[in-house]
């Protein structure tokens, strides 16, 4: 490896480490400020909070913003090299622009591989403990869907509850419908459906049960309460929105397969997470190339203009990522396209900048 390659790689990783420590430290201070009351009420010691919460909070916040940290790092140290005329000296020594980009590219590939493994396998295990601590000690930390819950259990059974009490395991304004193709065969409605943990079944109160026959007739049963064993459990109602972040990719794929077997219609919510785990690390390469191409030309305004432009592009990237995720989760956009659209858009920008930069 050339001496210049080692020099640039050292600068790259060193600056990335510095930016990582600086911005992570700021994030921790902000988080402590927001949650200080919860920590005091928990009765835990400072060491317990650090070892049980912040040891898992740090990888969570780092991986959320890792490509942005990389982008800012490359802009920061490359613009400094340009300002000190080091880039000019390298190019003057007959090193081509594209050859000079090689150590940037190799370092970005290394970080992409590291982020890829972290997102798919290591971070979810840490997130499990992070969310467990948050659920137990931090108020309003776990986002759950508790109103207007509906899910498809098996291919022919639809379940609905206007609201769900996760502490008492009670579904209010409950209904269950069974279909044969498009024809409804059975329906039960109840004021409440309570999970009986002793008998492992559901107790419904003030229910109306209807059974429909092929000849158009139906039977109605109206009772005060009765026990039913339908096969689903409270966990089917109390689905945490962040549960997808707590499963490794093999676990996530298995979970999605189970949902498909049940006929669930919210698979794209989890597919979006799966594709994003690959797309976000890959953006490290794209953002590195953009940052390099932007900062190799010396300007009178110095490093400030690069930092402002870098922050602006970072904001645009995050906004594009959020919009595409929303459209792929709740709209008609494919989860794969939703995860990769930001990378495609910024790849075009990277190609244009790399084409124009040597000129």
SULJOSUL-V220549 format. One record per backbone hydrogen bond with DSSP energy under -1.0 kcal/mol. CO is the residue of the C=O (numbers start at 1). NH is the residue of the N-H. If there is no record, write none. Layout:
CO|NH, CO|NH
This chain:
2|6, 3|7, 4|8, 5|9, 6|10, 7|11, 8|12, 9|13, 10|14, 11|15, 12|16, 13|17, 14|18, 15|19, 16|20, 17|21, 18|22, 19|23, 20|24, 21|25, 22|26, 23|27, 24|28, 25|29, 26|30, 27|31, 28|32, 29|33, 30|34, 31|35, 35|39, 36|40, 37|41, 38|42, 45|49, 46|50, 47|51, 48|52, 49|53, 49|54, 50|55, 53|56, 53|57, 54|58, 56|60, 57|61, 58|62, 59|63, 60|64, 61|65, 65|69, 66|70, 67|71, 68|72, 69|73, 70|74, 71|75, 72|76, 73|77, 74|78, 75|79, 76|80, 77|81, 78|82, 79|83, 80|84, 81|86, 82|85, 85|89, 86|90, 87|91, 88|92, 89|93, 90|95, 91|94, 96|100, 97|101, 101|105, 102|106, 103|107, 104|108, 105|109, 106|110, 107|111, 108|112, 109|113, 110|114, 111|115, 112|116, 113|117, 114|118, 115|119, 116|120, 117|121, 117|122, 118|123, 120|249, 122|126, 123|127, 124|128, 125|129, 126|130, 127|131, 128|132, 129|133, 130|134, 131|135, 132|136, 133|137, 134|138, 138|141, 143|241, 146|164, 149|161, 151|159, 156|179, 157|153, 158|177, 159|151, 160|175, 161|149, 162|148, 163|172, 165|169, 165|170, 169|195, 170|165, 171|193, 172|162, 172|163, 174|190, 175|160, 176|188, 177|158, 178|185, 178|186, 180|183, 183|180, 185|212, 186|178, 187|210, 188|176, 189|208, 190|174, 191|173, 192|205, 193|171, 194|203, 196|200, 196|201, 201|196, 202|228, 203|194, 204|226, 205|191, 205|192, 207|223, 208|189, 209|221, 210|187, 211|219, 213|216, 217|213, 219|211, 221|209, 223|207, 224|206, 226|204, 228|202, 233|236, 234|237, 234|238, 237|239, 239|145, 240|243, 242|245, 243|246, 248|252, 249|253, 250|254, 251|255, 252|256, 253|257, 254|258, 255|259, 256|260, 257|261, 258|262, 259|264, 266|269, 267|270, 267|271, 268|272, 270|274, 271|275, 272|276, 273|277, 275|278, 275|279, 276|280, 278|282, 279|283, 281|284, 282|285, 282|286, 283|287, 284|288, 285|289, 286|290, 287|291, 288|292, 289|293, 290|294, 291|295, 299|302, 303|307, 304|308, 305|309, 306|310, 307|311, 308|312, 309|313, 310|314, 311|315, 312|316, 313|317, 314|318, 315|319, 316|320, 317|321, 318|322, 319|323, 320|324, 321|325, 322|326, 323|327, 324|328, 325|329, 326|330, 327|331, 327|333, 334|338, 335|339, 336|340, 337|341, 340|344, 341|345, 342|346, 343|347, 344|348, 345|349, 346|350, 347|351, 348|352, 349|353, 350|354, 351|355, 352|356, 353|357, 356|359
